[in-house]
Amino acid sequence: MKYSNGNFKPIIDKCEGCERVVEESGEKYCKTFLNPEAKWRIGICNFATHQKPEISTARARINPLKAAKRASKK
């Protein structure tokens, strides 16, 4: 596949280190997506192999009355 024919756009600096980067005629292109800059506009690229999204887990709120009842049963 020819990446330099005009359909594919060169990668941006956030794409460096990704396994999907292909170099052709001195330019680096993403072999998965035509416009890599658009994937990074919202946040992390979902095709990125070099970065993982941070997943924040919310702790469940415990009702103190229910917790006291559970503790008293033991």
PQR file with spaces between the fields and no chain letter, atoms N, CA, C, O and H, PARSE charges and radii, in Angstrom:
ATOM       1  N    MET     1       0.843   -1.173    0.000 -0.4000 1.5000
ATOM       2  CA   MET     1       0.000    0.000    0.000 -0.0000 2.0000
ATOM       3  C    MET     1       0.888    1.235    0.000  0.5500 1.7000
ATOM       4  O    MET     1       1.886    1.284    0.719 -0.5500 1.4000
ATOM       5  N    LYS     2       0.535    2.218   -0.790 -0.4000 1.5000
ATOM       6  CA   LYS     2       1.274    3.473   -0.854 -0.0000 2.0000
ATOM       7  C    LYS     2       0.674    4.454    0.136  0.5500 1.7000
ATOM       8  O    LYS     2      -0.483    4.854   -0.002 -0.5500 1.4000
ATOM       9  H    LYS     2      -0.276    2.178   -1.374  0.4000 1.0000
ATOM      10  N    TYR     3       1.454    4.842    1.130 -0.4000 1.5000
ATOM      11  CA   TYR     3       0.974    5.793    2.132 -0.0000 2.0000
ATOM      12  C    TYR     3       1.167    7.230    1.670  0.5500 1.7000
ATOM      13  O    TYR     3       0.448    8.126    2.113 -0.5500 1.4000
ATOM      14  H    TYR     3       2.393    4.517    1.241  0.4000 1.0000
ATOM      15  N    SER     4       2.115    7.454    0.796 -0.4000 1.5000
ATOM      16  CA   SER     4       2.436    8.818    0.380 -0.0000 2.0000
ATOM      17  C    SER     4       1.620    9.294   -0.816  0.5500 1.7000
ATOM      18  O    SER     4       1.953   10.326   -1.399 -0.5500 1.4000
ATOM      19  H    SER     4       2.699    6.726    0.436  0.4000 1.0000
ATOM      20  N    ASN     5       0.558    8.577   -1.206 -0.4000 1.5000
ATOM      21  CA   ASN     5      -0.210    8.978   -2.385 -0.0000 2.0000
ATOM      22  C    ASN     5      -1.168   10.132   -2.114  0.5500 1.7000
ATOM      23  O    ASN     5      -1.797   10.633   -3.045 -0.5500 1.4000
ATOM      24  H    ASN     5       0.288    7.739   -0.732  0.4000 1.0000
ATOM      25  N    GLY     6      -1.294   10.564   -0.861 -0.4000 1.5000
ATOM      26  CA   GLY     6      -2.125   11.727   -0.558 -0.0000 2.0000
ATOM      27  C    GLY     6      -3.279   11.446    0.370  0.5500 1.7000
ATOM      28  O    GLY     6      -3.791   12.370    1.004 -0.5500 1.4000
ATOM      29  H    GLY     6      -0.782   10.157   -0.105  0.4000 1.0000
ATOM      30  N    ASN     7      -3.710   10.197    0.473 -0.4000 1.5000
ATOM      31  CA   ASN     7      -4.814    9.872    1.374 -0.0000 2.0000
ATOM      32  C    ASN     7      -4.386    9.890    2.835  0.5500 1.7000
ATOM      33  O    ASN     7      -5.101   10.416    3.688 -0.5500 1.4000
ATOM      34  H    ASN     7      -3.294    9.447   -0.041  0.4000 1.0000
ATOM      35  N    PHE     8      -3.227    9.319    3.125 -0.4000 1.5000
ATOM      36  CA   PHE     8      -2.729    9.252    4.493 -0.0000 2.0000
ATOM      37  C    PHE     8      -1.984   10.532    4.833  0.5500 1.7000
ATOM      38  O    PHE     8      -1.231   11.058    4.014 -0.5500 1.4000
ATOM      39  H    PHE     8      -2.646    8.891    2.432  0.4000 1.0000
ATOM      40  N    LYS     9      -2.202   11.035    6.059 -0.4000 1.5000
ATOM      41  CA   LYS     9      -1.496   12.222    6.537 -0.0000 2.0000
ATOM      42  C    LYS     9      -0.385   11.769    7.485  0.5500 1.7000
ATOM      43  O    LYS     9      -0.537   10.758    8.172 -0.5500 1.4000
ATOM      44  H    LYS     9      -2.814   10.607    6.724  0.4000 1.0000
ATOM      45  N    PRO    10       0.731   12.505    7.530 -0.5600 1.5000
ATOM      46  CA   PRO    10       1.830   12.130    8.431  0.2800 2.0000
ATOM      47  C    PRO    10       1.386   12.155    9.895  0.5500 1.7000
ATOM      48  O    PRO    10       0.445   12.855   10.269 -0.5500 1.4000
ATOM      49  N    ILE    11       2.091   11.374   10.706 -0.4000 1.5000
ATOM      50  CA   ILE    11       1.747   11.294   12.125 -0.0000 2.0000
ATOM      51  C    ILE    11       2.149   12.575   12.850  0.5500 1.7000
ATOM      52  O    ILE    11       2.927   13.375   12.331 -0.5500 1.4000
ATOM      53  H    ILE    11       2.855   10.806   10.402  0.4000 1.0000
ATOM      54  N    ILE    12       1.610   12.760   14.053 -0.4000 1.5000
ATOM      55  CA   ILE    12       1.988   13.893   14.892 -0.0000 2.0000
ATOM      56  C    ILE    12       2.911   13.383   15.991  0.5500 1.7000
ATOM      57  O    ILE    12       3.157   12.180   16.084 -0.5500 1.4000
ATOM      58  H    ILE    12       0.978   12.110   14.474  0.4000 1.0000
ATOM      59  N    ASP    13       3.425   14.285   16.822 -0.4000 1.5000
ATOM      60  CA   ASP    13       4.407   13.896   17.833 -0.0000 2.0000
ATOM      61  C    ASP    13       3.843   12.948   18.887  0.5500 1.7000
ATOM      62  O    ASP    13       4.605   12.194   19.491 -0.5500 1.4000
ATOM      63  H    ASP    13       3.226   15.262   16.746  0.4000 1.0000
ATOM      64  N    LYS    14       2.544   12.964   19.123 -0.4000 1.5000
ATOM      65  CA   LYS    14       1.939   12.062   20.110 -0.0000 2.0000
ATOM      66  C    LYS    14       1.935   10.616   19.626  0.5500 1.7000
ATOM      67  O    LYS    14       1.787    9.698   20.432 -0.5500 1.4000
ATOM      68  H    LYS    14       1.925   13.577   18.632  0.4000 1.0000
ATOM      69  N    CYS    15       2.094   10.402   18.333 -0.4000 1.5000
ATOM      70  CA   CYS    15       2.085    9.050   17.762 -0.0000 2.0000
ATOM      71  C    CYS    15       3.442    8.360   17.857  0.5500 1.7000
ATOM      72  O    CYS    15       3.533    7.157   17.614 -0.5500 1.4000
ATOM      73  H    CYS    15       2.214   11.148   17.677  0.4000 1.0000
ATOM      74  N    GLU    16       4.492    9.092   18.202 -0.4000 1.5000
ATOM      75  CA   GLU    16       5.829    8.506   18.274 -0.0000 2.0000
ATOM      76  C    GLU    16       5.854    7.382   19.301  0.5500 1.7000
ATOM      77  O    GLU    16       5.399    7.557   20.431 -0.5500 1.4000
ATOM      78  H    GLU    16       4.418   10.070   18.399  0.4000 1.0000
ATOM      79  N    GLY    17       6.377    6.243   18.913 -0.4000 1.5000
ATOM      80  CA   GLY    17       6.472    5.095   19.796 -0.0000 2.0000
ATOM      81  C    GLY    17       5.378    4.072   19.581  0.5500 1.7000
ATOM      82  O    GLY    17       5.430    2.984   20.155 -0.5500 1.4000
ATOM      83  H    GLY    17       6.746    6.100   17.995  0.4000 1.0000
ATOM      84  N    CYS    18       4.398    4.393   18.775 -0.4000 1.5000
ATOM      85  CA   CYS    18       3.294    3.474   18.513 -0.0000 2.0000
ATOM      86  C    CYS    18       3.765    2.375   17.557  0.5500 1.7000
ATOM      87  O    CYS    18       4.592    2.617   16.679 -0.5500 1.4000
ATOM      88  H    CYS    18       4.355    5.277   18.309  0.4000 1.0000
ATOM      89  N    GLU    19       3.235    1.183   17.737 -0.4000 1.5000
ATOM      90  CA   GLU    19       3.620    0.055   16.879 -0.0000 2.0000
ATOM      91  C    GLU    19       2.981    0.133   15.498  0.5500 1.7000
ATOM      92  O    GLU    19       3.392   -0.594   14.594 -0.5500 1.4000
ATOM      93  H    GLU    19       2.562    0.986   18.451  0.4000 1.0000
ATOM      94  N    ARG    20       1.999    0.986   15.316 -0.4000 1.5000
ATOM      95  CA   ARG    20       1.281    1.082   14.043 -0.0000 2.0000
ATOM      96  C    ARG    20       1.896    2.106   13.080  0.5500 1.7000
ATOM      97  O    ARG    20       1.351    2.346   12.003 -0.5500 1.4000
ATOM      98  H    ARG    20       1.665    1.577   16.051  0.4000 1.0000
ATOM      99  N    VAL    21       3.015    2.702   13.458 -0.4000 1.5000
ATOM     100  CA   VAL    21       3.664    3.705   12.615 -0.0000 2.0000
ATOM     101  C    VAL    21       4.500    3.012   11.548  0.5500 1.7000
ATOM     102  O    VAL    21       5.264    2.091   11.838 -0.5500 1.4000
ATOM     103  H    VAL    21       3.458    2.506   14.332  0.4000 1.0000
ATOM     104  N    VAL    22       4.343    3.470   10.308 -0.4000 1.5000
ATOM     105  CA   VAL    22       5.086    2.933    9.169 -0.0000 2.0000
ATOM     106  C    VAL    22       5.851    4.087    8.535  0.5500 1.7000
ATOM     107  O    VAL    22       5.311    5.182    8.375 -0.5500 1.4000
ATOM     108  H    VAL    22       3.723    4.218   10.072  0.4000 1.0000
ATOM     109  N    GLU    23       7.098    3.843    8.177 -0.4000 1.5000
ATOM     110  CA   GLU    23       7.887    4.888    7.531 -0.0000 2.0000
ATOM     111  C    GLU    23       7.990    4.588    6.041  0.5500 1.7000
ATOM     112  O    GLU    23       8.339    3.481    5.631 -0.5500 1.4000
ATOM     113  H    GLU    23       7.536    2.953    8.306  0.4000 1.0000
ATOM     114  N    GLU    24       7.676    5.603    5.246 -0.4000 1.5000
ATOM     115  CA   GLU    24       7.759    5.464    3.796 -0.0000 2.0000
ATOM     116  C    GLU    24       8.273    6.769    3.209  0.5500 1.7000
ATOM     117  O    GLU    24       7.724    7.839    3.471 -0.5500 1.4000
ATOM     118  H    GLU    24       7.392    6.502    5.579  0.4000 1.0000
ATOM     119  N    SER    25       9.304    6.675    2.433 -0.4000 1.5000
ATOM     120  CA   SER    25       9.949    7.810    1.751 -0.0000 2.0000
ATOM     121  C    SER    25      10.220    8.978    2.696  0.5500 1.7000
ATOM     122  O    SER    25       9.938   10.132    2.376 -0.5500 1.4000
ATOM     123  H    SER    25       9.750    5.805    2.219  0.4000 1.0000
ATOM     124  N    GLY    26      10.775    8.655    3.872 -0.4000 1.5000
ATOM     125  CA   GLY    26      11.190    9.693    4.810 -0.0000 2.0000
ATOM     126  C    GLY    26      10.095   10.226    5.715  0.5500 1.7000
ATOM     127  O    GLY    26      10.400   10.945    6.666 -0.5500 1.4000
ATOM     128  H    GLY    26      11.004    7.718    4.132  0.4000 1.0000
ATOM     129  N    GLU    27       8.855    9.912    5.468 -0.4000 1.5000
ATOM     130  CA   GLU    27       7.728   10.364    6.297 -0.0000 2.0000
ATOM     131  C    GLU    27       7.185    9.176    7.081  0.5500 1.7000
ATOM     132  O    GLU    27       7.297    8.030    6.646 -0.5500 1.4000
ATOM     133  H    GLU    27       8.607    9.328    4.695  0.4000 1.0000
ATOM     134  N    LYS    28       6.598    9.457    8.235 -0.4000 1.5000
ATOM     135  CA   LYS    28       5.990    8.410    9.052 -0.0000 2.0000
ATOM     136  C    LYS    28       4.478    8.540    8.971  0.5500 1.7000
ATOM     137  O    LYS    28       3.929    9.635    9.090 -0.5500 1.4000
ATOM     138  H    LYS    28       6.506   10.389    8.588  0.4000 1.0000
ATOM     139  N    TYR    29       3.810    7.404    8.765 -0.4000 1.5000
ATOM     140  CA   TYR    29       2.353    7.367    8.615 -0.0000 2.0000
ATOM     141  C    TYR    29       1.775    6.320    9.559  0.5500 1.7000
ATOM     142  O    TYR    29       2.447    5.357    9.930 -0.5500 1.4000
ATOM     143  H    TYR    29       4.256    6.514    8.668  0.4000 1.0000
ATOM     144  N    CYS    30       0.518    6.526    9.939 -0.4000 1.5000
ATOM     145  CA   CYS    30      -0.212    5.530   10.722 -0.0000 2.0000
ATOM     146  C    CYS    30      -0.819    4.539    9.740  0.5500 1.7000
ATOM     147  O    CYS    30      -1.504    4.936    8.797 -0.5500 1.4000
ATOM     148  H    CYS    30      -0.028    7.308    9.638  0.4000 1.0000
ATOM     149  N    LYS    31      -0.571    3.248    9.957 -0.4000 1.5000
ATOM     150  CA   LYS    31      -1.094    2.264    9.011 -0.0000 2.0000
ATOM     151  C    LYS    31      -2.549    1.911    9.285  0.5500 1.7000
ATOM     152  O    LYS    31      -3.147    1.148    8.527 -0.5500 1.4000
ATOM     153  H    LYS    31      -0.014    2.926   10.723  0.4000 1.0000
ATOM     154  N    THR    32      -3.133    2.453   10.356 -0.4000 1.5000
ATOM     155  CA   THR    32      -4.511    2.139   10.708 -0.0000 2.0000
ATOM     156  C    THR    32      -5.489    3.253   10.371  0.5500 1.7000
ATOM     157  O    THR    32      -6.629    2.982    9.995 -0.5500 1.4000
ATOM     158  H    THR    32      -2.647    3.073   10.971  0.4000 1.0000
ATOM     159  N    PHE    33      -5.057    4.505   10.500 -0.4000 1.5000
ATOM     160  CA   PHE    33      -5.986    5.620   10.357 -0.0000 2.0000
ATOM     161  C    PHE    33      -5.424    6.654    9.387  0.5500 1.7000
ATOM     162  O    PHE    33      -4.221    6.911    9.384 -0.5500 1.4000
ATOM     163  H    PHE    33      -4.131    4.725   10.805  0.4000 1.0000
ATOM     164  N    LEU    34      -6.286    7.249    8.566 -0.4000 1.5000
ATOM     165  CA   LEU    34      -5.850    8.215    7.555 -0.0000 2.0000
ATOM     166  C    LEU    34      -5.340    9.514    8.159  0.5500 1.7000
ATOM     167  O    LEU    34      -4.315   10.040    7.724 -0.5500 1.4000
ATOM     168  H    LEU    34      -7.264    7.040    8.568  0.4000 1.0000
ATOM     169  N    ASN    35      -6.048   10.037    9.160 -0.4000 1.5000
ATOM     170  CA   ASN    35      -5.696   11.324    9.752 -0.0000 2.0000
ATOM     171  C    ASN    35      -5.442   11.139   11.249  0.5500 1.7000
ATOM     172  O    ASN    35      -6.376   11.238   12.045 -0.5500 1.4000
ATOM     173  H    ASN    35      -6.881    9.610    9.513  0.4000 1.0000
ATOM     174  N    PRO    36      -4.199   10.875   11.643 -0.5600 1.5000
ATOM     175  CA   PRO    36      -3.906   10.616   13.052  0.2800 2.0000
ATOM     176  C    PRO    36      -4.192   11.811   13.958  0.5500 1.7000
ATOM     177  O    PRO    36      -4.530   11.626   15.127 -0.5500 1.4000
ATOM     178  N    GLU    37      -4.066   13.010   13.451 -0.4000 1.5000
ATOM     179  CA   GLU    37      -4.302   14.202   14.271 -0.0000 2.0000
ATOM     180  C    GLU    37      -5.742   14.245   14.782  0.5500 1.7000
ATOM     181  O    GLU    37      -5.988   14.702   15.898 -0.5500 1.4000
ATOM     182  H    GLU    37      -3.791   13.161   12.501  0.4000 1.0000
ATOM     183  N    ALA    38      -6.683   13.777   13.984 -0.4000 1.5000
ATOM     184  CA   ALA    38      -8.091   13.779   14.381 -0.0000 2.0000
ATOM     185  C    ALA    38      -8.342   12.812   15.535  0.5500 1.7000
ATOM     186  O    ALA    38      -9.221   13.063   16.360 -0.5500 1.4000
ATOM     187  H    ALA    38      -6.483   13.405   13.078  0.4000 1.0000
ATOM     188  N    LYS    39      -7.595   11.717   15.613 -0.4000 1.5000
ATOM     189  CA   LYS    39      -7.777   10.754   16.694 -0.0000 2.0000
ATOM     190  C    LYS    39      -7.315   11.309   18.035  0.5500 1.7000
ATOM     191  O    LYS    39      -7.834   10.911   19.078 -0.5500 1.4000
ATOM     192  H    LYS    39      -6.882   11.512   14.943  0.4000 1.0000
ATOM     193  N    TRP    40      -6.346   12.224   18.025 -0.4000 1.5000
ATOM     194  CA   TRP    40      -5.813   12.790   19.259 -0.0000 2.0000
ATOM     195  C    TRP    40      -6.543   14.061   19.678  0.5500 1.7000
ATOM     196  O    TRP    40      -6.265   14.594   20.752 -0.5500 1.4000
ATOM     197  H    TRP    40      -5.924   12.548   17.178  0.4000 1.0000
ATOM     198  N    ARG    41      -7.454   14.552   18.876 -0.4000 1.5000
ATOM     199  CA   ARG    41      -8.145   15.806   19.168 -0.0000 2.0000
ATOM     200  C    ARG    41      -8.997   15.709   20.436  0.5500 1.7000
ATOM     201  O    ARG    41      -9.025   16.642   21.238 -0.5500 1.4000
ATOM     202  H    ARG    41      -7.680   14.119   18.003  0.4000 1.0000
ATOM     203  N    ILE    42      -9.683   14.595   20.615 -0.4000 1.5000
ATOM     204  CA   ILE    42     -10.583   14.425   21.763 -0.0000 2.0000
ATOM     205  C    ILE    42      -9.817   13.999   23.015  0.5500 1.7000
ATOM     206  O    ILE    42     -10.173   14.394   24.125 -0.5500 1.4000
ATOM     207  H    ILE    42      -9.661   13.837   19.964  0.4000 1.0000
ATOM     208  N    GLY    43      -8.806   13.223   22.846 -0.4000 1.5000
ATOM     209  CA   GLY    43      -8.040   12.695   23.980 -0.0000 2.0000
ATOM     210  C    GLY    43      -7.013   11.724   23.453  0.5500 1.7000
ATOM     211  O    GLY    43      -6.287   12.023   22.505 -0.5500 1.4000
ATOM     212  H    GLY    43      -8.518   12.902   21.944  0.4000 1.0000
ATOM     213  N    ILE    44      -6.953   10.565   24.067 -0.4000 1.5000
ATOM     214  CA   ILE    44      -5.996    9.556   23.624 -0.0000 2.0000
ATOM     215  C    ILE    44      -6.557    8.805   22.414  0.5500 1.7000
ATOM     216  O    ILE    44      -7.756    8.539   22.334 -0.5500 1.4000
ATOM     217  H    ILE    44      -7.543   10.322   24.837  0.4000 1.0000
ATOM     218  N    CYS    45      -5.690    8.477   21.500 -0.4000 1.5000
ATOM     219  CA   CYS    45      -6.081    7.721   20.305 -0.0000 2.0000
ATOM     220  C    CYS    45      -6.425    6.290   20.718  0.5500 1.7000
ATOM     221  O    CYS    45      -5.665    5.660   21.454 -0.5500 1.4000
ATOM     222  H    CYS    45      -4.716    8.693   21.565  0.4000 1.0000
ATOM     223  N    ASN    46      -7.547    5.779   20.257 -0.4000 1.5000
ATOM     224  CA   ASN    46      -7.938    4.419   20.636 -0.0000 2.0000
ATOM     225  C    ASN    46      -7.114    3.351   19.920  0.5500 1.7000
ATOM     226  O    ASN    46      -7.198    2.177   20.280 -0.5500 1.4000
ATOM     227  H    ASN    46      -8.165    6.290   19.659  0.4000 1.0000
ATOM     228  N    PHE    47      -6.326    3.724   18.922 -0.4000 1.5000
ATOM     229  CA   PHE    47      -5.441    2.779   18.251 -0.0000 2.0000
ATOM     230  C    PHE    47      -4.035    2.777   18.853  0.5500 1.7000
ATOM     231  O    PHE    47      -3.213    1.944   18.469 -0.5500 1.4000
ATOM     232  H    PHE    47      -6.257    4.678   18.629  0.4000 1.0000
ATOM     233  N    ALA    48      -3.738    3.679   19.780 -0.4000 1.5000
ATOM     234  CA   ALA    48      -2.390    3.831   20.329 -0.0000 2.0000
ATOM     235  C    ALA    48      -1.973    2.577   21.091  0.5500 1.7000
ATOM     236  O    ALA    48      -2.702    2.091   21.956 -0.5500 1.4000
ATOM     237  H    ALA    48      -4.405    4.355   20.092  0.4000 1.0000
ATOM     238  N    THR    49      -0.796    2.063   20.760 -0.4000 1.5000
ATOM     239  CA   THR    49      -0.281    0.885   21.452 -0.0000 2.0000
ATOM     240  C    THR    49       0.737    1.277   22.510  0.5500 1.7000
ATOM     241  O    THR    49       1.123    0.442   23.328 -0.5500 1.4000
ATOM     242  H    THR    49      -0.204    2.458   20.057  0.4000 1.0000
ATOM     243  N    HIS    50       1.176    2.519   22.513 -0.4000 1.5000
ATOM     244  CA   HIS    50       2.207    2.965   23.439 -0.0000 2.0000
ATOM     245  C    HIS    50       1.648    3.695   24.654  0.5500 1.7000
ATOM     246  O    HIS    50       2.406    4.004   25.573 -0.5500 1.4000
ATOM     247  H    HIS    50       0.862    3.197   21.849  0.4000 1.0000
ATOM     248  N    GLN    51       0.354    3.981   24.689 -0.4000 1.5000
ATOM     249  CA   GLN    51      -0.277    4.644   25.829 -0.0000 2.0000
ATOM     250  C    GLN    51      -1.582    3.947   26.158  0.5500 1.7000
ATOM     251  O    GLN    51      -2.299    3.479   25.274 -0.5500 1.4000
ATOM     252  H    GLN    51      -0.262    3.731   23.942  0.4000 1.0000
ATOM     253  N    LYS    52      -1.867    3.889   27.427 -0.4000 1.5000
ATOM     254  CA   LYS    52      -3.120    3.292   27.882 -0.0000 2.0000
ATOM     255  C    LYS    52      -3.944    4.379   28.563  0.5500 1.7000
ATOM     256  O    LYS    52      -3.390    5.228   29.261 -0.5500 1.4000
ATOM     257  H    LYS    52      -1.284    4.269   28.144  0.4000 1.0000
ATOM     258  N    PRO    53      -5.246    4.363   28.370 -0.5600 1.5000
ATOM     259  CA   PRO    53      -6.081    5.372   29.027  0.2800 2.0000
ATOM     260  C    PRO    53      -6.125    5.151   30.535  0.5500 1.7000
ATOM     261  O    PRO    53      -6.099    4.018   31.015 -0.5500 1.4000
ATOM     262  N    GLU    54      -6.191    6.256   31.268 -0.4000 1.5000
ATOM     263  CA   GLU    54      -6.300    6.163   32.723 -0.0000 2.0000
ATOM     264  C    GLU    54      -7.757    5.904   33.083  0.5500 1.7000
ATOM     265  O    GLU    54      -8.651    6.660   32.704 -0.5500 1.4000
ATOM     266  H    GLU    54      -6.212    7.177   30.878  0.4000 1.0000
ATOM     267  N    ILE    55      -7.971    4.847   33.804 -0.4000 1.5000
ATOM     268  CA   ILE    55      -9.325    4.482   34.202 -0.0000 2.0000
ATOM     269  C    ILE    55      -9.480    4.816   35.678  0.5500 1.7000
ATOM     270  O    ILE    55      -8.785    4.261   36.529 -0.5500 1.4000
ATOM     271  H    ILE    55      -7.244    4.233   34.111  0.4000 1.0000
ATOM     272  N    SER    56     -10.384    5.714   35.967 -0.4000 1.5000
ATOM     273  CA   SER    56     -10.610    6.084   37.359 -0.0000 2.0000
ATOM     274  C    SER    56     -11.823    5.320   37.882  0.5500 1.7000
ATOM     275  O    SER    56     -12.894    5.326   37.275 -0.5500 1.4000
ATOM     276  H    SER    56     -10.948    6.165   35.275  0.4000 1.0000
ATOM     277  N    THR    57     -11.629    4.676   38.999 -0.4000 1.5000
ATOM     278  CA   THR    57     -12.719    3.916   39.591 -0.0000 2.0000
ATOM     279  C    THR    57     -13.299    4.714   40.745  0.5500 1.7000
ATOM     280  O    THR    57     -12.564    5.191   41.609 -0.5500 1.4000
ATOM     281  H    THR    57     -10.759    4.671   39.492  0.4000 1.0000
ATOM     282  N    ALA    58     -14.582    4.855   40.759 -0.4000 1.5000
ATOM     283  CA   ALA    58     -15.255    5.577   41.827 -0.0000 2.0000
ATOM     284  C    ALA    58     -15.613    4.591   42.931  0.5500 1.7000
ATOM     285  O    ALA    58     -16.157    3.515   42.681 -0.5500 1.4000
ATOM     286  H    ALA    58     -15.179    4.468   40.056  0.4000 1.0000
ATOM     287  N    ARG    59     -15.297    4.981   44.140 -0.4000 1.5000
ATOM     288  CA   ARG    59     -15.634    4.120   45.268 -0.0000 2.0000
ATOM     289  C    ARG    59     -17.118    4.232   45.555  0.5500 1.7000
ATOM     290  O    ARG    59     -17.703    5.312   45.478 -0.5500 1.4000
ATOM     291  H    ARG    59     -14.855    5.855   44.343  0.4000 1.0000
ATOM     292  N    ALA    60     -17.701    3.125   45.879 -0.4000 1.5000
ATOM     293  CA   ALA    60     -19.132    3.097   46.177 -0.0000 2.0000
ATOM     294  C    ALA    60     -19.366    3.727   47.546  0.5500 1.7000
ATOM     295  O    ALA    60     -18.648    3.446   48.505 -0.5500 1.4000
ATOM     296  H    ALA    60     -17.226    2.247   45.941  0.4000 1.0000
ATOM     297  N    ARG    61     -20.366    4.569   47.619 -0.4000 1.5000
ATOM     298  CA   ARG    61     -20.702    5.193   48.892 -0.0000 2.0000
ATOM     299  C    ARG    61     -21.481    4.189   49.735  0.5500 1.7000
ATOM     300  O    ARG    61     -22.402    3.525   49.260 -0.5500 1.4000
ATOM     301  H    ARG    61     -20.950    4.798   46.840  0.4000 1.0000
ATOM     302  N    ILE    62     -21.086    4.103   50.979 -0.4000 1.5000
ATOM     303  CA   ILE    62     -21.740    3.174   51.890 -0.0000 2.0000
ATOM     304  C    ILE    62     -22.582    3.980   52.871  0.5500 1.7000
ATOM     305  O    ILE    62     -22.111    4.936   53.487 -0.5500 1.4000
ATOM     306  H    ILE    62     -20.337    4.643   51.365  0.4000 1.0000
ATOM     307  N    ASN    63     -23.810    3.577   52.994 -0.4000 1.5000
ATOM     308  CA   ASN    63     -24.703    4.220   53.942 -0.0000 2.0000
ATOM     309  C    ASN    63     -24.234    3.859   55.353  0.5500 1.7000
ATOM     310  O    ASN    63     -24.136    2.674   55.670 -0.5500 1.4000
ATOM     311  H    ASN    63     -24.192    2.801   52.493  0.4000 1.0000
ATOM     312  N    PRO    64     -23.939    4.852   56.218 -0.5600 1.5000
ATOM     313  CA   PRO    64     -23.419    4.541   57.552  0.2800 2.0000
ATOM     314  C    PRO    64     -24.405    3.747   58.422  0.5500 1.7000
ATOM     315  O    PRO    64     -23.982    2.954   59.263 -0.5500 1.4000
ATOM     316  N    LEU    65     -25.693    3.952   58.230 -0.4000 1.5000
ATOM     317  CA   LEU    65     -26.674    3.194   59.011 -0.0000 2.0000
ATOM     318  C    LEU    65     -26.647    1.715   58.641  0.5500 1.7000
ATOM     319  O    LEU    65     -26.697    0.846   59.512 -0.5500 1.4000
ATOM     320  H    LEU    65     -26.037    4.596   57.547  0.4000 1.0000
ATOM     321  N    LYS    66     -26.568    1.440   57.341 -0.4000 1.5000
ATOM     322  CA   LYS    66     -26.502    0.048   56.898 -0.0000 2.0000
ATOM     323  C    LYS    66     -25.199   -0.601   57.345  0.5500 1.7000
ATOM     324  O    LYS    66     -25.185   -1.776   57.714 -0.5500 1.4000
ATOM     325  H    LYS    66     -26.528    2.146   56.634  0.4000 1.0000
ATOM     326  N    ALA    67     -24.109    0.152   57.316 -0.4000 1.5000
ATOM     327  CA   ALA    67     -22.823   -0.386   57.748 -0.0000 2.0000
ATOM     328  C    ALA    67     -22.861   -0.736   59.227  0.5500 1.7000
ATOM     329  O    ALA    67     -22.301   -1.754   59.633 -0.5500 1.4000
ATOM     330  H    ALA    67     -24.121    1.106   57.017  0.4000 1.0000
ATOM     331  N    ALA    68     -23.507    0.085   60.033 -0.4000 1.5000
ATOM     332  CA   ALA    68     -23.613   -0.183   61.468 -0.0000 2.0000
ATOM     333  C    ALA    68     -24.457   -1.434   61.720  0.5500 1.7000
ATOM     334  O    ALA    68     -24.137   -2.238   62.595 -0.5500 1.4000
ATOM     335  H    ALA    68     -23.962    0.912   59.703  0.4000 1.0000
ATOM     336  N    LYS    69     -25.527   -1.591   60.955 -0.4000 1.5000
ATOM     337  CA   LYS    69     -26.377   -2.779   61.117 -0.0000 2.0000
ATOM     338  C    LYS    69     -25.615   -4.049   60.731  0.5500 1.7000
ATOM     339  O    LYS    69     -25.732   -5.074   61.403 -0.5500 1.4000
ATOM     340  H    LYS    69     -25.787   -0.938   60.244  0.4000 1.0000
ATOM     341  N    ARG    70     -24.848   -3.981   59.665 -0.4000 1.5000
ATOM     342  CA   ARG    70     -24.073   -5.146   59.233 -0.0000 2.0000
ATOM     343  C    ARG    70     -23.023   -5.509   60.276  0.5500 1.7000
ATOM     344  O    ARG    70     -22.792   -6.686   60.553 -0.5500 1.4000
ATOM     345  H    ARG    70     -24.753   -3.149   59.119  0.4000 1.0000
ATOM     346  N    ALA    71     -22.396   -4.497   60.846 -0.4000 1.5000
ATOM     347  CA   ALA    71     -21.353   -4.741   61.840 -0.0000 2.0000
ATOM     348  C    ALA    71     -21.936   -5.336   63.114  0.5500 1.7000
ATOM     349  O    ALA    71     -21.291   -6.159   63.763 -0.5500 1.4000
ATOM     350  H    ALA    71     -22.584   -3.541   60.621  0.4000 1.0000
ATOM     351  N    SER    72     -23.149   -4.930   63.478 -0.4000 1.5000
ATOM     352  CA   SER    72     -23.754   -5.435   64.714 -0.0000 2.0000
ATOM     353  C    SER    72     -24.223   -6.882   64.574  0.5500 1.7000
ATOM     354  O    SER    72     -24.357   -7.580   65.579 -0.5500 1.4000
ATOM     355  H    SER    72     -23.673   -4.262   62.950  0.4000 1.0000
ATOM     356  N    LYS    73     -24.475   -7.342   63.357 -0.4000 1.5000
ATOM     357  CA   LYS    73     -24.932   -8.715   63.134 -0.0000 2.0000
ATOM     358  C    LYS    73     -23.824   -9.732   63.356  0.5500 1.7000
ATOM     359  O    LYS    73     -24.106  -10.893   63.650 -0.5500 1.4000
ATOM     360  H    LYS    73     -24.366   -6.774   62.541  0.4000 1.0000
ATOM     361  N    LYS    74     -22.596   -9.326   63.224 -0.4000 1.5000
ATOM     362  CA   LYS    74     -21.465  -10.263   63.324 -0.0000 2.0000
ATOM     363  C    LYS    74     -21.118  -10.610   64.729  0.5500 1.7000
ATOM     364  O    LYS    74     -20.191  -11.385   64.963 -0.5500 1.4000
ATOM     365  H    LYS    74     -22.367   -8.383   62.985  0.4000 1.0000
